[in-house]
Amino acid sequence: MPFSVNGILCSLALLVLWRAEELAEACSCAPVHPQQAFCNAGIVIRAKVVGEKEVVTGNDIYGNPIKRIQYDIKQIKMFKGPAEDIVAVFTAPVSAVCGVTLDASGKKEYLISGKAEASGHMIVTLCDYIMPWDSLSATQKKSLSQRYQMGCDCKIVRCLSLPCEIQAPEECLWTDLMIEKQMHGRQANHYACIKRADGSCSWYRGVAPPKKEFLDVEDP
């Protein structure tokens, strides 16, 4: 009997350690407004994924190979990034370490944001803003070309519960998470936080770029 109890306790201990390691490796990302994602990214493109393969991109400090998934892409438009077209994006092989899964059939267009490594590779993770192109609103699509960039000096502050308020004039309060309990709410889909002539920032809605009258007024 003591042997069986010890065996069970040992198994439970191993299970707890395994689960703790698994949780420690899980990918965790803070929610961000699409404009924030655009401003934080080094590269933002519209593209189709046309191929997929596992590749070795180097070795870690112990000499073990670093494996990644390489998605070959056909770039449709560059919104932010280098002058040359992006032909492939790289991601971790599993979602536990923030790897991204994309449809490589070439039938679906994506908005893909990510960062460039020193090697020139575009790296994407689950924390980057990656969405099917058809799921974006008309305002979001237009904002990628100009409006989001106009607001990169602004700060979008998440409101998770009341009370919440801005602390500085260059901030915009993002309330989708509190009011609609989701990231892709009204402000995310239809608004951009734009810097105005007086240095303050305010939410702007509309497909067209903000007019001078909006940028000059104190209260929209």
C-alpha positions as CSV (number, residue, x, y, z in Angstrom):
1,M,0.0,0.0,0.0
2,P,2.7,2.6,0.9
3,F,4.4,1.8,-2.4
4,S,1.1,2.5,-4.3
5,V,0.5,5.8,-2.5
6,N,4.1,6.9,-3.2
7,G,3.7,6.0,-6.8
8,I,0.6,8.0,-7.1
9,L,2.1,11.0,-5.4
10,C,5.1,10.8,-7.6
11,S,2.9,10.7,-10.7
12,L,0.9,13.6,-9.4
13,A,4.1,15.6,-8.8
14,L,5.3,14.9,-12.3
15,L,1.9,15.9,-13.7
16,V,1.9,19.2,-11.8
17,L,5.4,20.0,-13.0
18,W,4.5,19.1,-16.6
19,R,1.4,21.3,-16.4
20,A,3.4,24.2,-14.9
21,E,6.0,23.9,-17.6
22,E,3.3,23.9,-20.3
23,L,1.6,26.9,-18.8
24,A,4.9,28.7,-18.5
25,E,5.4,28.2,-22.2
26,A,1.9,29.3,-23.2
27,C,1.6,32.3,-25.4
28,S,0.1,35.3,-23.7
29,C,-0.7,38.6,-25.5
30,A,-2.2,41.9,-24.3
31,P,-5.1,43.1,-26.4
32,V,-4.3,46.1,-28.6
33,H,-6.3,48.4,-30.9
34,P,-5.5,47.9,-34.6
35,Q,-3.9,51.3,-34.7
36,Q,-1.5,50.4,-31.9
37,A,-0.7,47.1,-33.7
38,F,0.1,49.1,-36.9
39,C,2.3,51.6,-35.1
40,N,4.1,48.9,-33.1
41,A,4.8,46.8,-36.2
42,G,7.9,47.1,-38.4
43,I,6.1,45.7,-41.4
44,V,2.4,45.7,-42.4
45,I,1.3,44.1,-45.6
46,R,-1.7,42.6,-47.5
47,A,-0.8,39.2,-48.9
48,K,-1.8,35.7,-49.9
49,V,-0.1,32.7,-48.4
50,V,0.9,30.3,-51.2
51,G,3.2,27.8,-49.5
52,E,4.3,26.4,-46.2
53,K,7.3,24.4,-45.0
54,E,9.3,23.8,-41.8
55,V,12.8,25.2,-42.0
56,V,15.9,25.5,-39.7
57,T,16.9,29.2,-39.3
58,G,19.9,28.7,-37.0
59,N,21.0,27.3,-33.7
60,D,20.2,28.2,-30.1
61,I,22.9,28.8,-27.5
62,Y,23.1,25.1,-26.9
63,G,23.7,24.2,-30.5
64,N,20.2,22.9,-31.1
65,P,18.5,23.8,-34.4
66,I,15.9,26.5,-34.3
67,K,12.9,25.4,-36.3
68,R,10.3,27.7,-37.8
69,I,7.4,27.5,-40.2
70,Q,8.1,29.5,-43.4
71,Y,5.0,30.8,-45.2
72,D,5.7,31.8,-48.8
73,I,3.5,34.7,-49.7
74,K,2.5,36.8,-52.6
75,Q,2.5,40.4,-51.5
76,I,-0.4,42.5,-52.7
77,K,0.3,45.8,-51.0
78,M,2.9,47.2,-48.5
79,F,1.4,49.6,-45.9
80,K,4.6,49.9,-43.8
81,G,8.1,48.4,-44.2
82,P,11.0,48.1,-46.5
83,A,11.1,49.1,-50.2
84,E,11.4,45.5,-51.4
85,D,8.5,43.0,-51.5
86,I,8.2,40.5,-48.7
87,V,8.3,37.0,-50.2
88,A,8.0,34.9,-46.9
89,V,7.1,35.2,-43.3
90,F,8.4,33.1,-40.5
91,T,6.7,31.9,-37.3
92,A,7.3,29.5,-34.4
93,P,6.2,25.9,-35.1
94,V,3.5,25.7,-32.4
95,S,1.0,28.1,-30.8
96,A,2.3,27.5,-27.3
97,V,5.3,29.7,-28.3
98,C,3.1,32.1,-30.2
99,G,3.3,30.4,-33.6
100,V,0.7,31.5,-36.2
101,T,-1.3,29.2,-38.4
102,L,-2.3,30.5,-41.8
103,D,-4.2,29.1,-44.7
104,A,-1.5,28.3,-47.3
105,S,-3.9,27.4,-50.2
106,G,-3.5,30.8,-51.8
107,K,-7.3,31.4,-51.7
108,K,-7.3,33.8,-48.6
109,E,-5.9,37.3,-48.3
110,Y,-4.5,38.4,-45.0
111,L,-3.5,41.6,-43.3
112,I,-0.1,40.6,-41.8
113,S,1.8,42.7,-39.3
114,G,5.2,41.7,-37.9
115,K,8.8,42.6,-37.3
116,A,12.0,42.4,-39.3
117,E,15.0,40.5,-37.9
118,A,18.5,41.6,-38.6
119,S,18.6,38.8,-41.2
120,G,15.8,40.6,-43.1
121,H,13.3,37.9,-42.3
122,M,9.7,39.0,-41.4
123,I,8.7,37.4,-38.1
124,V,5.1,37.0,-37.0
125,T,3.6,35.8,-33.7
126,L,0.1,35.4,-32.2
127,C,0.7,38.8,-30.6
128,D,0.9,40.5,-34.0
129,Y,-2.2,41.8,-35.8
130,I,-3.0,39.2,-38.4
131,M,-6.5,39.2,-39.8
132,P,-8.3,37.8,-42.9
133,W,-8.6,40.8,-45.2
134,D,-12.3,40.3,-45.8
135,S,-13.0,40.6,-42.0
136,L,-11.6,44.2,-41.9
137,S,-14.1,47.1,-42.0
138,A,-13.9,49.7,-44.7
139,T,-12.6,52.2,-42.2
140,Q,-9.8,49.8,-41.1
141,K,-8.7,49.2,-44.7
142,K,-8.6,53.0,-45.4
143,S,-6.8,53.7,-42.2
144,L,-3.9,51.4,-43.1
145,S,-2.9,53.8,-45.9
146,Q,-2.7,57.0,-43.9
147,R,-4.8,57.5,-40.8
148,Y,-3.2,55.0,-38.4
149,Q,0.2,56.5,-39.2
150,M,-1.1,60.0,-38.3
151,G,-1.9,58.7,-34.8
152,C,1.3,56.9,-34.0
153,D,2.3,59.7,-31.6
154,C,-0.9,59.2,-29.7
155,K,-1.4,56.6,-27.0
156,I,-4.5,54.4,-26.8
157,V,-5.3,53.4,-23.2
158,R,-7.3,50.3,-22.5
159,C,-10.3,50.6,-20.2
160,L,-10.9,47.3,-18.6
161,S,-13.3,48.4,-15.7
162,L,-14.7,51.5,-14.2
163,P,-13.5,54.0,-13.3
164,C,-11.1,54.7,-16.1
165,E,-9.9,57.9,-17.7
166,I,-7.1,59.4,-19.7
167,Q,-4.2,60.9,-17.9
168,A,-2.8,63.1,-20.6
169,P,-4.2,65.0,-23.7
170,E,-2.4,62.8,-26.1
171,E,-4.3,59.7,-25.0
172,C,-7.5,58.1,-26.3
173,L,-9.6,55.8,-24.1
174,W,-10.4,52.4,-25.7
175,T,-13.6,51.0,-24.1
176,D,-14.5,48.1,-26.4
177,L,-13.1,45.6,-23.9
178,M,-15.3,47.0,-21.1
179,I,-18.5,47.8,-23.0
180,E,-18.6,45.1,-25.6
181,K,-16.4,42.5,-23.9
182,Q,-14.4,42.0,-27.1
183,M,-11.3,43.4,-28.9
184,H,-13.1,43.9,-32.2
185,G,-15.7,46.3,-31.1
186,R,-16.9,49.7,-32.4
187,Q,-13.8,51.7,-31.7
188,A,-11.5,49.0,-33.1
189,N,-13.5,48.6,-36.3
190,H,-14.5,52.2,-37.0
191,Y,-12.2,54.7,-35.2
192,A,-8.7,56.0,-35.2
193,C,-7.0,58.1,-32.5
194,I,-5.7,61.1,-34.4
195,K,-3.3,63.9,-33.2
196,R,-4.6,67.4,-33.8
197,A,-3.0,70.8,-34.3
198,D,-3.0,71.6,-30.6
199,G,-1.1,68.4,-29.8
200,S,-4.0,66.6,-28.2
201,C,-5.5,63.3,-29.6
202,S,-9.1,62.3,-30.2
203,W,-11.1,59.5,-31.7
204,Y,-12.0,60.1,-35.4
205,R,-14.6,58.2,-37.3
206,G,-15.0,58.1,-41.1
207,V,-13.5,56.5,-44.2
208,A,-12.0,59.7,-45.5
209,P,-8.8,61.2,-43.9
210,P,-9.5,63.8,-41.2
211,K,-10.1,67.3,-42.6
212,K,-8.3,70.4,-41.3
213,E,-11.4,71.5,-39.5
214,F,-11.3,68.4,-37.3
215,L,-7.6,68.7,-36.6
216,D,-7.9,72.4,-35.5
217,V,-11.0,72.1,-33.2
218,E,-10.6,71.6,-29.5
219,D,-13.6,69.2,-29.2
220,P,-14.8,66.9,-32.0
